[in-house]
Amino acid sequence: MTAARGIVLAIVGLGAGLLGGLIGTGGCSVMLPVIHFWMGYAAPIAVGTTLFAVIFTAVSGAYGHLLRRNVDLRAFLWLGGGGILGVLLGSWLFTLLSAHAKLLGLVLGVIFLWPAIRMVYEGIVQRALPAREGNVIPGAGWGMGLFGFIVGIATGVAGLGGGYALVPGIIYLFQAPVYITMGTSLATMIPLAVVGGAIKLAQGFVDLPTGLVLAAGTIIGAQIGAAIIKRFKPATLKLIFGLYFLYVAVKFITGYFGIAIW
């Protein structure tokens, strides 16, 4: 890896971590398209490498929430347990898709549509999260396990940490308080990213030097984002990055049909 490439990767990781610190994501949705479309990494390597990098982001963020007791242990065990099973299935599906680059791109594009549409919608209507109080997440454990399983499949296939699905899902499906949701979501991302990242590393889908540089950038960026979060309007950020993710999703999907867009 050249010094120039390393600097670019560090900046990409920093930007991904900064976004994660500001709006509560793992940063995969920033890192994956950048290193795939504009840095030339093959889609399977981009997926594996970004999922590996998000391990460090999730650990860093979850640690802070653990110190503040913003993690519901029961919910974490159900979500994480179901998520691990989902990651195992998703990783197996990923091996089938990895030999078909265009089909993998189509799947990635479809999965990217969810965070894109959600962020654009919330950015336009400036929708506030429900202001519930409490330190537990209500709901049946089996329901959390099933939800975690579905998120885990997407994590194993697409390399996304799962934050975009976990946060709104926990809040709106299980009527959970916001702070406990953020902490539990980040904690749940740890086993999903560790299992998924380890599998992809063992399968040879992780560029380790790239993953480590990205990880270093995301850790620093996440801390900066958390420190300056009150200086930005979340709705504006969601709209800007939601439009970007929508562009990425369309780029993946049109690529499957042989239509190249810039």
Backbone bond lengths (Angstrom), bond angles and torsions (degrees), N, CA, C in turn:
res aa  C-N    CA-C-N  psi(-1)  N-CA   C-N-CA  omega(-1)  CA-C   N-CA-C  phi
1 M - - - 1.454 - - 1.522 109.99 -
2 T 1.326 116.36 129.23 1.452 120.25 179.28 1.530 109.98 -76.78
3 A 1.342 115.24 161.11 1.459 119.93 179.46 1.530 111.01 -62.47
4 A 1.339 116.30 -40.52 1.463 120.41 -179.57 1.532 110.87 -62.81
5 R 1.329 116.27 -42.77 1.463 120.29 179.67 1.524 110.53 -64.90
6 G 1.327 115.86 -39.78 1.453 120.45 178.56 1.521 111.91 -62.34
7 I 1.329 116.76 -39.86 1.469 121.13 179.00 1.525 110.42 -65.04
8 V 1.339 115.73 -43.89 1.467 119.62 179.21 1.528 110.51 -61.22
9 L 1.336 116.65 -44.12 1.463 120.39 179.82 1.528 111.35 -63.44
10 A 1.326 116.68 -39.57 1.462 120.53 178.35 1.522 110.91 -63.25
11 I 1.334 115.97 -39.70 1.471 120.36 178.36 1.528 110.41 -66.52
12 V 1.330 116.49 -41.30 1.474 120.43 177.43 1.526 110.00 -60.73
13 G 1.339 116.29 -45.65 1.454 120.36 178.25 1.514 111.92 -63.01
14 L 1.329 116.22 -40.15 1.466 121.20 178.53 1.527 110.26 -61.38
15 G 1.329 116.37 -45.54 1.463 120.43 178.93 1.515 112.27 -63.66
16 A 1.343 116.47 -40.26 1.462 120.28 178.89 1.520 111.00 -65.10
17 G 1.335 116.23 -42.42 1.460 120.20 178.69 1.510 111.91 -67.07
18 L 1.327 115.90 -37.45 1.465 120.79 178.89 1.530 109.92 -61.80
19 L 1.334 116.34 -45.89 1.457 120.55 177.63 1.524 110.22 -61.90
20 G 1.328 116.02 -42.16 1.458 119.73 179.42 1.516 112.29 -61.22
21 G 1.326 116.16 -40.30 1.455 120.02 178.73 1.509 112.83 -67.80
22 L 1.348 116.33 -28.70 1.463 120.58 -177.33 1.526 113.22 -84.68
23 I 1.325 117.65 -39.48 1.468 119.17 -175.67 1.523 112.99 -126.16
24 G 1.336 118.19 13.40 1.450 121.01 170.26 1.510 116.37 74.99
25 T 1.336 118.49 47.69 1.461 121.74 176.48 1.523 109.55 -122.72
26 G 1.337 115.56 169.87 1.448 119.59 178.16 1.517 113.74 -87.53
27 G 1.331 117.50 -11.89 1.456 121.25 176.79 1.509 115.70 93.77
28 C 1.342 117.88 -5.41 1.470 119.93 -178.60 1.522 112.17 -60.76
29 S 1.333 116.35 -36.51 1.456 119.95 -176.52 1.522 112.85 -67.70
30 V 1.332 116.28 -16.66 1.465 120.62 174.05 1.522 109.82 -91.04
31 M 1.325 116.64 -48.84 1.465 121.28 -173.84 1.520 113.19 -66.31
32 L 1.328 116.87 -44.20 1.467 120.26 -173.11 1.529 112.91 -60.33
33 P 1.340 119.25 -54.39 1.477 117.44 -179.15 1.517 113.82 -65.53
34 V 1.337 117.66 -32.92 1.467 119.67 -179.16 1.521 110.65 -65.05
35 I 1.329 116.90 -49.40 1.470 117.97 -176.52 1.527 111.73 -74.81
36 H 1.338 116.79 -23.12 1.465 118.81 178.45 1.519 111.73 -81.65
37 F 1.334 116.88 -55.65 1.459 120.42 -173.69 1.520 113.36 -76.87
38 W 1.322 116.95 -39.51 1.461 119.03 -171.44 1.526 114.79 -109.05
39 M 1.328 117.98 -9.10 1.460 119.98 176.95 1.516 111.99 -117.05
40 G 1.339 117.18 -3.06 1.455 121.21 169.83 1.516 117.35 84.39
41 Y 1.329 118.24 11.68 1.464 119.49 177.45 1.530 108.80 -74.55
42 A 1.327 116.59 138.35 1.458 120.70 176.81 1.524 109.52 -61.35
43 A 1.329 117.68 149.30 1.462 121.77 -175.95 1.538 112.80 -55.07
44 P 1.343 119.81 -46.09 1.470 118.64 179.44 1.536 112.38 -61.27
45 I 1.337 117.56 -38.79 1.466 120.83 178.94 1.525 110.77 -69.74
46 A 1.321 116.72 -38.14 1.470 120.96 178.18 1.520 110.42 -62.73
47 V 1.321 116.85 -42.85 1.468 121.15 179.22 1.531 110.62 -62.82
48 G 1.320 116.85 -51.19 1.458 120.63 -177.54 1.517 113.17 -64.47
49 T 1.319 116.58 -41.20 1.467 121.07 -176.80 1.521 111.74 -68.36
50 T 1.333 117.34 -41.80 1.468 119.12 179.99 1.522 111.55 -70.21
51 L 1.319 117.59 -36.15 1.466 119.53 177.00 1.525 110.58 -65.33
52 F 1.324 116.43 -37.52 1.467 120.43 175.71 1.524 110.42 -62.57
53 A 1.334 117.02 -43.24 1.461 121.02 -177.88 1.517 112.36 -64.87
54 V 1.331 117.18 -34.08 1.462 120.04 -175.49 1.528 111.84 -71.88
55 I 1.322 117.92 -15.25 1.468 120.47 174.55 1.524 109.60 -53.70
56 F 1.319 115.63 -46.85 1.463 120.90 -175.33 1.529 111.35 -70.03
57 T 1.333 116.34 -37.00 1.459 120.16 178.06 1.523 110.63 -64.53
58 A 1.329 116.36 -45.61 1.459 120.65 -178.59 1.521 111.50 -64.11
59 V 1.322 117.01 -41.91 1.468 120.63 179.51 1.522 110.26 -62.57
60 S 1.328 116.46 -44.58 1.460 120.96 -179.29 1.525 111.07 -62.00
61 G 1.340 116.44 -48.53 1.454 120.15 -178.60 1.512 112.90 -67.45
62 A 1.329 116.42 -42.73 1.462 119.79 -178.22 1.523 111.61 -66.27
63 Y 1.315 117.03 -34.52 1.474 120.65 179.39 1.525 110.42 -59.62
64 G 1.335 115.47 -43.55 1.464 119.28 179.10 1.515 111.76 -61.99
65 H 1.329 116.49 -39.60 1.463 119.79 179.91 1.528 111.79 -72.94
66 L 1.329 116.73 -33.25 1.463 120.06 176.61 1.528 110.44 -61.92
67 L 1.318 116.27 -41.24 1.458 120.39 179.04 1.530 110.98 -62.50
68 R 1.319 116.31 -31.22 1.466 121.14 -178.93 1.532 112.14 -95.21
69 R 1.341 116.54 6.51 1.461 123.26 178.20 1.526 112.00 58.64
70 N 1.313 115.14 41.81 1.455 121.23 178.02 1.523 112.42 -100.38
71 V 1.335 117.30 27.78 1.464 121.75 -179.58 1.525 109.38 -124.43
72 D 1.326 115.91 125.14 1.464 121.69 174.39 1.527 107.24 -87.90
73 L 1.324 116.70 110.12 1.470 121.43 -173.56 1.526 111.41 -62.57
74 R 1.339 118.16 -42.64 1.468 120.61 -179.17 1.527 110.59 -61.47
75 A 1.331 115.77 -47.61 1.461 119.31 179.88 1.527 110.92 -63.92
76 F 1.328 116.45 -40.20 1.463 120.53 179.30 1.525 111.16 -59.72
77 L 1.337 116.57 -43.13 1.467 119.95 -178.63 1.526 111.55 -65.80
78 W 1.345 116.74 -41.40 1.466 119.43 179.09 1.527 111.03 -69.16
79 L 1.332 116.32 -48.53 1.465 120.42 -178.83 1.527 110.76 -63.99
80 G 1.336 115.50 -45.74 1.459 119.88 -178.78 1.520 112.82 -66.91
81 G 1.354 115.82 -40.39 1.461 119.16 179.00 1.515 111.99 -63.69
82 G 1.344 116.08 -47.64 1.463 119.12 176.79 1.512 111.51 -65.19
83 G 1.329 115.76 -36.16 1.461 120.33 -179.81 1.513 113.08 -63.92
84 I 1.321 116.79 -39.81 1.466 120.38 179.18 1.524 110.82 -62.49
85 L 1.333 116.35 -43.72 1.471 119.86 176.95 1.527 110.55 -60.91
86 G 1.340 115.59 -41.10 1.456 119.62 178.06 1.512 112.87 -64.75
87 V 1.332 116.70 -40.35 1.470 120.95 178.52 1.525 110.51 -62.39
88 L 1.319 116.94 -39.63 1.469 120.18 178.66 1.520 110.77 -61.62
89 L 1.336 116.30 -44.32 1.469 119.99 177.97 1.524 110.45 -67.89
90 G 1.340 116.58 -44.39 1.460 120.18 179.86 1.517 112.52 -62.16
91 S 1.333 117.00 -36.97 1.467 120.91 179.57 1.531 110.71 -67.90
92 W 1.314 115.98 -35.69 1.471 119.47 176.19 1.528 109.84 -66.35
93 L 1.332 116.73 -43.80 1.462 119.99 177.46 1.531 110.78 -62.04
94 F 1.346 115.26 -35.84 1.462 120.26 179.81 1.527 111.20 -62.03
95 T 1.330 117.24 -39.57 1.470 119.93 179.36 1.520 110.67 -63.22
96 L 1.338 117.47 -33.17 1.455 120.53 177.68 1.525 111.07 -71.17
97 L 1.336 115.72 -36.55 1.463 120.64 -177.74 1.521 113.04 -80.37
98 S 1.344 116.85 -25.32 1.469 120.40 -172.97 1.520 113.02 -61.38
99 A 1.324 116.37 -27.11 1.474 119.66 179.24 1.522 111.98 -81.58
100 H 1.327 116.04 -5.49 1.460 121.06 -179.17 1.524 107.50 -124.69
101 A 1.322 115.32 84.67 1.463 121.63 -170.85 1.530 112.55 -57.90
102 K 1.328 117.19 -43.16 1.462 119.70 -177.86 1.527 111.64 -66.96
103 L 1.325 116.52 -39.93 1.459 120.04 178.62 1.522 110.61 -66.19
104 L 1.330 116.61 -39.85 1.462 120.41 176.32 1.524 110.19 -61.44
105 G 1.319 116.50 -41.49 1.458 120.30 177.74 1.515 112.14 -61.01
106 L 1.343 116.94 -39.54 1.464 120.97 178.09 1.530 110.11 -63.13
107 V 1.329 116.84 -45.00 1.467 121.01 179.06 1.529 110.30 -61.71
108 L 1.324 116.55 -44.12 1.465 120.37 178.39 1.526 110.98 -60.15
109 G 1.333 116.12 -42.99 1.457 120.27 -179.56 1.518 112.02 -61.88
110 V 1.329 117.05 -44.02 1.459 121.03 179.83 1.531 110.39 -63.49
111 I 1.332 116.98 -42.22 1.465 120.47 179.91 1.525 110.79 -67.25
112 F 1.331 117.60 -36.16 1.458 122.06 179.72 1.531 111.53 -66.98
113 L 1.328 118.06 -22.71 1.457 120.48 -178.80 1.526 112.15 -60.93
114 W 1.338 116.98 -34.92 1.466 119.54 -177.17 1.527 112.46 -61.58
115 P 1.354 118.82 -56.77 1.470 116.82 179.17 1.513 112.49 -62.90
116 A 1.335 117.57 -32.37 1.465 120.11 -179.22 1.525 111.04 -63.87
117 I 1.320 116.18 -52.56 1.463 120.44 -177.79 1.523 110.67 -64.39
118 R 1.329 116.28 -41.20 1.461 119.43 179.96 1.520 111.59 -61.59
119 M 1.333 117.26 -44.81 1.460 120.73 -177.03 1.526 111.68 -70.08
120 V 1.336 117.74 -39.86 1.465 120.06 178.06 1.524 109.83 -63.38
121 Y 1.324 116.78 -44.19 1.464 120.82 -179.52 1.528 110.97 -61.46
122 E 1.324 117.03 -49.67 1.455 120.14 -178.70 1.526 111.36 -67.59
123 G 1.334 116.68 -30.07 1.453 119.42 177.75 1.514 112.56 -70.02
124 I 1.341 116.78 -36.15 1.465 120.75 -178.75 1.534 111.29 -75.95
125 V 1.328 116.18 -47.36 1.471 118.48 -175.81 1.522 111.94 -87.51
126 Q 1.368 115.82 -7.88 1.464 121.09 -178.92 1.518 110.20 53.25
127 R 1.304 113.99 49.62 1.461 119.98 -176.43 1.521 110.44 -73.75
128 A 1.310 116.36 126.22 1.466 121.28 178.66 1.527 109.68 -89.21
129 L 1.343 115.80 145.72 1.453 120.13 176.98 1.522 109.61 -71.94
130 P 1.330 117.71 148.46 1.458 120.28 179.80 1.527 111.50 -58.21
131 A 1.320 116.47 133.19 1.470 120.87 -176.55 1.524 110.50 -89.55
132 R 1.313 116.65 68.11 1.457 120.43 178.92 1.528 109.38 -89.31
133 E 1.327 115.56 154.82 1.451 120.95 179.94 1.523 109.17 -115.93
134 G 1.330 115.38 160.42 1.452 120.57 178.64 1.512 111.62 132.10
135 N 1.326 116.14 169.95 1.456 120.40 -179.59 1.524 112.56 -125.52
136 V 1.339 116.31 19.44 1.463 120.76 176.25 1.520 109.31 -134.43
137 I 1.333 115.26 156.47 1.455 121.84 176.82 1.522 107.82 -105.11
138 P 1.337 118.19 112.99 1.464 120.31 -178.98 1.521 111.14 -74.42
139 G 1.329 115.08 166.60 1.452 119.10 177.32 1.515 112.65 121.03
140 A 1.319 115.07 160.90 1.463 121.02 -179.02 1.525 110.87 -71.64
141 G 1.320 115.15 139.30 1.457 119.58 179.84 1.513 112.69 -62.03
142 W 1.346 117.41 -38.50 1.465 119.54 -178.73 1.532 110.88 -64.43
143 G 1.352 115.71 -33.58 1.455 119.33 178.01 1.518 111.42 -65.57
144 M 1.332 116.48 -41.26 1.464 120.54 177.01 1.520 110.35 -65.03
145 G 1.333 115.70 -40.34 1.460 119.18 179.07 1.515 112.25 -62.49
146 L 1.334 116.64 -41.43 1.465 121.06 178.35 1.524 110.99 -65.42
147 F 1.332 115.99 -42.90 1.457 120.20 178.50 1.530 110.37 -62.98
148 G 1.330 116.56 -44.25 1.457 120.40 177.54 1.516 112.15 -61.07
149 F 1.332 116.60 -36.85 1.461 122.05 178.79 1.526 110.97 -61.71
150 I 1.336 116.56 -44.43 1.465 121.51 179.84 1.529 110.74 -64.80
151 V 1.340 116.07 -44.18 1.464 119.91 178.32 1.528 110.13 -64.11
152 G 1.322 116.83 -37.68 1.462 121.34 179.55 1.519 112.24 -62.63
153 I 1.329 117.18 -38.92 1.464 120.54 177.72 1.525 109.90 -60.52
154 A 1.350 116.18 -46.89 1.464 120.24 179.13 1.524 111.18 -62.27
155 T 1.331 116.10 -36.70 1.468 120.27 178.28 1.517 111.23 -64.53
156 G 1.319 116.95 -45.16 1.457 120.83 -179.36 1.512 113.04 -65.77
157 V 1.334 116.62 -34.41 1.466 120.92 -177.69 1.521 111.64 -81.95
158 A 1.346 115.83 -47.92 1.465 120.10 -169.41 1.516 114.37 -99.93
159 G 1.324 117.96 -12.86 1.460 119.52 179.85 1.506 114.07 78.79
160 L 1.338 118.57 8.58 1.455 121.63 177.77 1.525 109.03 -83.29
161 G 1.330 116.12 142.25 1.455 119.48 -176.28 1.514 114.36 -65.81
162 G 1.317 118.54 -22.51 1.452 121.80 176.98 1.508 115.25 105.00
163 G 1.341 118.31 -6.67 1.453 121.45 -176.34 1.516 113.94 -59.64
164 Y 1.358 117.22 -37.25 1.456 120.63 -178.29 1.524 111.94 -63.53
165 A 1.326 116.91 -32.18 1.459 119.98 179.09 1.522 111.22 -89.78
166 L 1.325 117.13 -38.65 1.460 120.67 -175.72 1.519 112.79 -64.28
167 V 1.331 117.01 -48.21 1.471 119.71 -174.41 1.529 112.07 -61.85
168 P 1.348 119.89 -56.84 1.472 117.93 179.83 1.521 112.64 -65.68
169 G 1.338 116.79 -33.69 1.459 120.21 -179.91 1.516 112.01 -63.65
170 I 1.335 116.64 -46.47 1.457 120.41 -179.70 1.526 111.01 -64.98
171 I 1.326 116.47 -40.39 1.464 120.40 -177.44 1.521 111.60 -69.52
172 Y 1.332 117.21 -47.92 1.454 119.86 -172.08 1.530 113.76 -90.85
173 L 1.319 117.99 -29.63 1.463 119.73 178.60 1.521 112.16 -82.15
174 F 1.339 115.88 -35.29 1.466 119.78 -174.54 1.526 113.79 -113.59
175 Q 1.350 116.64 5.92 1.465 121.42 175.91 1.529 111.82 55.90
176 A 1.312 116.86 47.04 1.465 121.33 -173.94 1.526 111.93 -94.26
177 P 1.341 117.32 152.47 1.467 121.42 173.19 1.529 110.20 -64.96
178 V 1.327 117.08 153.70 1.459 121.36 -173.43 1.522 112.57 -67.22
179 Y 1.336 117.74 -51.01 1.458 119.72 -173.76 1.527 112.10 -63.24
180 I 1.312 116.33 -42.86 1.466 119.73 179.54 1.531 110.18 -67.68
181 T 1.342 115.47 -28.97 1.463 120.05 177.07 1.526 110.85 -66.97
182 M 1.333 116.84 -47.00 1.461 120.89 -178.93 1.526 111.20 -59.52
183 G 1.335 115.58 -47.01 1.456 119.46 -178.96 1.511 112.85 -65.65
184 T 1.332 116.80 -43.41 1.461 120.93 -179.38 1.522 110.87 -68.00
185 S 1.332 116.57 -37.04 1.460 120.51 177.89 1.525 110.95 -62.23
186 L 1.328 116.46 -47.69 1.468 119.79 179.57 1.525 111.10 -63.21
187 A 1.331 116.43 -40.19 1.463 119.78 178.69 1.526 110.44 -63.46
188 T 1.337 116.80 -40.13 1.460 121.17 179.83 1.524 111.50 -66.32
189 M 1.326 116.35 -31.96 1.460 119.82 179.37 1.528 112.39 -65.36
190 I 1.338 117.50 -23.26 1.466 120.03 -177.50 1.528 111.35 -63.60
191 P 1.365 119.79 -57.68 1.477 117.48 179.85 1.520 112.91 -62.98
192 L 1.349 117.36 -34.34 1.459 119.39 178.60 1.524 110.77 -63.14
193 A 1.333 116.32 -46.86 1.463 120.16 -178.75 1.523 111.55 -70.41
194 V 1.338 117.00 -39.12 1.471 120.33 -179.24 1.522 110.52 -63.75
195 V 1.332 116.35 -49.92 1.469 120.03 -179.12 1.525 110.47 -65.42
196 G 1.345 116.30 -49.61 1.463 119.34 -179.29 1.509 112.60 -63.64
197 G 1.336 116.92 -43.67 1.463 120.89 179.31 1.514 112.73 -65.23
198 A 1.347 116.23 -39.79 1.470 120.09 179.55 1.524 111.04 -65.73
199 I 1.330 116.11 -41.20 1.469 119.82 178.93 1.524 110.36 -62.78
200 K 1.320 116.04 -45.58 1.468 119.42 -178.94 1.523 111.53 -68.52
201 L 1.337 117.26 -32.15 1.459 120.50 175.02 1.527 110.20 -65.03
202 A 1.331 116.22 -44.89 1.468 120.64 179.10 1.520 111.59 -65.32
203 Q 1.328 116.73 -31.91 1.463 120.71 -179.24 1.525 112.80 -81.57
204 G 1.331 116.33 -7.37 1.455 119.92 178.74 1.512 114.48 87.62
205 F 1.340 117.24 19.55 1.468 120.96 -179.04 1.525 112.94 -100.74
206 V 1.335 117.24 15.49 1.462 120.97 179.16 1.521 109.54 -120.51
207 D 1.334 116.29 125.09 1.457 121.55 170.40 1.527 105.44 -86.42
208 L 1.337 116.53 98.28 1.464 121.31 -169.15 1.528 113.56 -59.04
209 P 1.343 120.27 -48.82 1.476 118.98 178.16 1.528 112.45 -57.23
210 T 1.332 116.38 -42.71 1.461 120.39 178.45 1.524 111.10 -62.81
211 G 1.323 116.72 -44.20 1.449 121.42 -179.86 1.512 112.67 -61.36
212 L 1.331 117.11 -40.01 1.466 120.75 -179.06 1.524 111.59 -69.79
213 V 1.336 117.08 -38.93 1.467 119.98 178.38 1.526 109.95 -66.52
214 L 1.337 116.96 -44.02 1.456 120.76 177.07 1.529 110.58 -59.84
215 A 1.338 115.99 -42.84 1.461 120.80 -178.71 1.520 111.46 -61.32
216 A 1.331 116.33 -43.15 1.466 120.07 178.85 1.522 110.75 -60.69
217 G 1.329 116.02 -41.83 1.460 119.99 178.82 1.513 112.62 -65.56
218 T 1.341 117.27 -41.30 1.467 119.84 -177.66 1.529 111.31 -66.99
219 I 1.322 117.04 -36.98 1.472 120.18 -179.65 1.524 110.11 -62.37
220 I 1.334 115.81 -46.23 1.474 120.33 -179.86 1.527 109.98 -66.89
221 G 1.329 116.14 -45.50 1.461 120.36 -178.71 1.515 112.78 -61.48
222 A 1.335 116.89 -38.80 1.459 120.34 -179.85 1.521 111.52 -63.22
223 Q 1.330 116.42 -38.47 1.465 119.88 179.24 1.530 110.98 -67.68
224 I 1.342 115.80 -39.11 1.467 119.59 178.07 1.528 110.00 -65.60
225 G 1.323 115.92 -44.47 1.457 120.35 179.87 1.516 112.24 -59.58
226 A 1.319 116.09 -42.91 1.467 119.95 179.10 1.521 111.22 -64.14
227 A 1.345 116.40 -31.81 1.468 120.35 -176.80 1.528 112.44 -77.24
228 I 1.340 117.19 -29.10 1.466 119.63 -174.45 1.522 112.66 -110.89
229 I 1.325 117.72 9.86 1.459 121.30 -172.18 1.523 113.01 -56.90
230 K 1.347 118.24 -33.97 1.457 120.87 -176.08 1.535 112.57 -74.70
231 R 1.323 117.86 -6.72 1.467 120.65 179.88 1.521 112.53 -89.42
232 F 1.317 117.32 -5.23 1.461 120.79 -176.85 1.524 110.62 -123.40
233 K 1.323 115.99 151.63 1.447 121.26 173.43 1.523 108.69 -87.04
234 P 1.329 118.49 115.66 1.465 120.63 -178.33 1.524 113.27 -54.61
235 A 1.345 116.86 -36.56 1.461 119.62 -178.15 1.528 111.66 -62.82
236 T 1.332 116.61 -40.06 1.467 120.83 179.50 1.524 110.59 -65.05
237 L 1.330 116.25 -44.44 1.460 120.58 178.99 1.522 111.12 -62.94
238 K 1.323 116.37 -42.05 1.463 119.60 -179.68 1.520 111.15 -63.63
239 L 1.318 117.15 -39.43 1.460 120.07 179.52 1.523 111.04 -65.16
240 I 1.323 117.23 -45.00 1.464 121.71 -178.75 1.523 111.21 -62.36
241 F 1.329 115.76 -51.68 1.463 119.14 -177.31 1.525 111.70 -75.46
242 G 1.333 117.48 -27.30 1.457 120.00 175.72 1.518 111.19 -63.73
243 L 1.329 116.73 -41.48 1.470 120.82 176.69 1.530 110.70 -63.97
244 Y 1.332 115.53 -37.58 1.470 119.49 177.96 1.529 110.20 -64.43
245 F 1.337 117.19 -46.15 1.458 120.71 -179.68 1.525 111.32 -64.79
246 L 1.334 115.93 -34.31 1.460 119.67 177.54 1.523 109.99 -64.82
247 Y 1.323 116.05 -40.94 1.468 121.03 176.44 1.532 110.50 -61.03
248 V 1.338 116.46 -43.41 1.462 120.84 179.77 1.525 110.48 -63.57
249 A 1.339 116.98 -43.40 1.461 120.63 179.78 1.526 110.58 -60.71
250 V 1.327 116.54 -45.77 1.468 121.02 179.72 1.525 110.35 -63.90
251 K 1.323 116.91 -38.00 1.466 121.41 179.64 1.530 110.83 -63.54
252 F 1.346 116.32 -42.30 1.463 120.29 177.17 1.530 110.59 -63.69
253 I 1.321 116.23 -47.29 1.467 120.85 -174.50 1.525 111.42 -67.61
254 T 1.341 117.62 -45.92 1.465 119.54 -179.90 1.519 111.74 -65.99
255 G 1.345 116.30 -29.94 1.453 119.82 177.46 1.515 112.15 -61.26
256 Y 1.319 116.51 -32.93 1.464 120.52 178.77 1.523 111.06 -63.34
257 F 1.333 115.84 -33.61 1.465 120.54 -178.21 1.540 111.99 -94.51
258 G 1.331 115.43 12.19 1.459 119.37 175.54 1.510 114.28 79.18
259 I 1.319 117.80 16.47 1.461 121.93 179.94 1.538 108.64 -105.03
260 A 1.294 116.81 112.79 1.459 121.56 -177.52 1.520 109.81 -92.69
261 I 1.317 117.13 127.12 1.465 121.31 174.78 1.518 108.20 -122.53
262 W 1.311 115.67 150.27 1.458 119.98 -178.45 1.513 109.80 -87.94
